[in-house]
């Protein structure tokens, strides 16, 4: 167990860049990616031979980032054409800098029957519900992340002032369980595979999840800048077709998903196989059609909570001829 965790932690910060040779007449798409939950991209990177158009009709320069916010910054700087985004990062990118993107495909989301990011306490803790958290120290992955804002929303739903009633600190995902066990925090945020590792070790108990904030909830989707897409729609369409094909392949063959994810993350395949592409993981759809209604609800929640200074319309970020499930 300890060996698996060490390998996994070492993998989280590993950067990978691949850049196929670009011919003078072959357009290049610059794509950002991160860990976890982007199996379709991992397959395209590690098994490019499965996609006949890739390398012939277009090429991809892949660059890894440590989250969606840095990728938004890279898109603003015009060093990326497409990247993984979350509803909040797309919204903040637009409101803070005028970055206009199209939502082209959905990677993972939360829905009943599948994994939802959750909040855990010690098994023997007197904390039984959200209302018991007053005066406590709570752990999140990073200030300003979507998970952080969902924690704030969950606290407010239960009458807890996230500023005055509790203290929120950064624990990161890998160290969350140990932070709870050591008493550094009273509650922390859990995601896979760290939730799985915590369950196997025991001693923790769930008191709530993001499903209480909104369900279904879109976690991450693929966004491409409107400037690049409008100028190169056929390139984005080729990428979208391959992305959908990749998603279909990893859903149909979980062993393939585990293999390429292990190659990318260097996490042990036996560990990944315990949750990846099962109901212990986030939900995925073969066609990768974005749930625009859910994203709009997230925009509304974030605006009403004061996270966004303007109400956004998801339709302003849609071009249907380059969106999965609408062609």
N, C-alpha and C positions, 0 to 999 in steps of 0.2 A: 504493500500500500504506500509506504513512505517513498519507495523508489519510483513508483508510478507518479506520485504527486510531484517529486523533484523534477522528473522528466517533463511533466506537463508545465510546471512553472517556468522552466528554462525555455520552453517552446513559445510562451506567450509573447515574449519580446523579440523573437527572431524575425528579422526583416528579410524578405525575399523579393528580388526584382528579376523579371525575365523580359527580354526584348527580342522578339524574332527579327531576323534580318528583313529590312524593309526595301523592297524594290522601288525604283523610281516611279512606277506606275501603280503601285499598290498602296492604298491609303492606310494610315496607321491610326488606331484608336488608343488613347491613353486612359487606362482604367485603374482606379484605386480599389483596394480590397483590405479586409481586416479579418481578425479571428475573434469570435467563432461564427458559425451558422451561415457560411457562404459556400456550401458544398458544390453548387453548380459552377462557381468560378474555379474552385480547386480542381475540378475535373477538367475544365478547359485548359488550365495551366499545366496539369500533369499528364493529360492524355490528349494533346492537340490533334493527334491522328484520327480521333473519333469525329472530327468536325472538318469536313472536306473544304469548306470555304475559308477556314482559318489558315492564313499563310498564303492563300492564293488570291482570293478576292479582297481580303483585308487582313491586317495584322494587328496585334494588340501588344502594347507596352504595359506590363503589369507593375504596379508599385504598391507595396504594403504600407499601411498606416496603423496607428494604435487606437483608432476610433473614428467615428463619423465626423466629429468637429474638425479635426485636422484635414480631413478630405474636403470639407466645405471650404476651408481656407485655401487649399490647393486649387480647387475649382475657381475660386475668386481670382487667384493669381494666374489663371489660364494655363496651368501645367497639367490639369486633368480634364478630360472630356466627359467621362462617366465615373461614377463612384457609388459606393454603398452610402445610403442616407437613412435617417430616421425622421419621422414627422417633425420633431422639434428642431433638428439640425437644419432641415430644409427651410422651415419657417424662420428661424433666426438668421440663416444666411441671406434670405430675401429681405427681411426687415432691417437688418444691420448694414447690409452692403449692396442690396439690390440684385443679388445673385438670382437669376431666373433659371430654373431647371424644369425638366419634364420627368414625371414619374413613369418609368417605362416597364418595370417588372417588380414583383414582390418576392422577397426571399423567404422570410419566416414571420409568423405571427402567433399570437396566443388565442386559444379558443377552448371551450370546455372539452375535457377528455385528454388534453395535452398539457405539457409542462407550462407553468406560469412562474415567472420570477416571484420569489416569496421572501418573507421575513421570518427569521428564526430566533429563538431564545434558548437558554439552557432548559433541559428537560425538567429539572426540579425548580425552575424559576417560579416565583409567585406571580409573574406576569401571565395573565390568562387571555387578555384582550387588549386592543389598541388603547383603550381608556386607561389602562394600568401603566402606560408608558410615561406619564407625567413625571418630570424630574429625572428621567433616565438618559443614558448616553446611547445613541443609535449610530450604527455604521452603514455607510453607503459606499459605492465604488468610487465615485468622484463627484465633486461639486459641479453642478451645471449639466450633468448627464441626464438623459431621458429617464433612467432608473431613479436618479435622485429626485427629479421633479414628480415622478409618480409616487414616491414615498411621501413627499410633501402633500400631494393631493389626498393620499390615503389617510394621513394624519388629520388633515382638515375635515375630511368626511366624518371622522370620529371625535370632532370637537377639540383636537389637540393643536395648539399654536406651535408651528414648527420652529419659531424663533424664540419664544419665551418659555414654553413648557418643556422642551427637550433640548438636548445638545446633539447635533449631528456632526459626526467626524468621518473622515475618509479612511476606510480600511482596505479598499480594493477588493476584488472578488476572491483571489487566491487565499488571502489571509483572513477572510471573514469568519470562518468557523472557529479558528484558533483564537481570534479576538473575543468571540463569545465565551469560549471555554476558559480563557485566562482571566475573564472579568474586565477586560479593557473596555468592552461595550456590553450593554444589556441586551441588545438586539442588533442583528446585521442582515444585509441583503444577500440572498443566495441565488446563484445561477448554476447551470450545468457547465462542466462536469463536477464542479466543486460541491454542489448539492448532493450528487450521487456519492462522492467520497465521504461527505459528512454523514449521510444516512448509513453507510457501511460501518463507519466508526461508532455511530450512536451518540447519545447524550444531548441531542438537540430536538427542539419541537417547533413546529410551524404555528404562527399566530395570525397570519394574513398573507395575501398575495395580490399581485397587480390585477388579477381577475376581478377583484372588488372595485377597482378604479374604473375599468372599462373592459368589456369582453363582447366581441373579439377586439384585440388590440394589435395593431401592426407594429412589429419590432423594427424591421429594416426592409428597405426596398432599394431598387437600382434607380439612380437618377442620372440624367445626362443634361448638360447645359443646353438651354434653348438656342443659344447662339450656334453651337456646334451642330446640334440636331437639325436646325432649320437650314443650315448650309450643306449638311451631309446626311440627309435622311436615309439614303440607301445603305450607308455604312452602319448606322445605328440599327437599321432593320436586320442586317446580316448578323450583327452582334446579338440582337434580341432573339432571333431564331435559334442561334447556337446556345444561348443561355437557357432557353426553354427546353431544347433538346437535352442539355446537360442535366437539368432538373428532373426531367422524365427518367433519365438513365439512373441517377442516384436514388430516386424513389423506388424504381423497379428492382434495383440491385443494391441493397444496403451494404453488402460486403465491399462493393466498389466504392461506395461513399466512405466507409471506414478506412479503406486502403489509401485513398487520395488524401483524406483528412489527416491521417497519420503521417503521410509523407510531408504534408505542408506544415503541420504543427509539431511533428516529432513526438506526439503523445502516443502511448502504447495502444495498439489496435484492440487489445482485449479490453482495455478500459473504455475506449470509444464505442465498442460494440455493445456495451451494456445499456447505452441510452440512445445513441445516434440513430435517427430514423425510426424511433419507437414512440409510444405515447408518453415516454419520459422526456421527450425532446419537444422543441417548438413544432408547431404545425407548418406544413408546406403544401402547396398545390402544384400539380403538374404543369398547369398552364401559366402559373405565376401571375395571374390576373390581380392587379392591385385592388384592395378593398377600399375604394375611394370614400365610401360612407363612413367607415371606421376612422380613416385618416381625418376626415372632416370633423368628426366628433372629438378627436384628439385636439385638433386646432381650437375648437370651441372651449374645451376644458382648459387648455393652456391659457387662452385669452381671458376667460372668466377668473382664473386664478391669479392673473397678473403677470404671467410668464411672457406673454406676447403683448405688445402695446397696440396691436391692431388685429381685428378679426380677418382671417384669411379665407379665401374660397379655393378649395382644392382643385376646382375646374381651371383655375388660372395656371395650373402646373400639369396640364394634360394636353397631349396631342394624340388623338386616338389612333392615327395610322401608324404610330410608333409606340403603342402601349400593348403589352401582353393581354390576350383575351379579347381584344376589340377589333382585330384586323378582319 
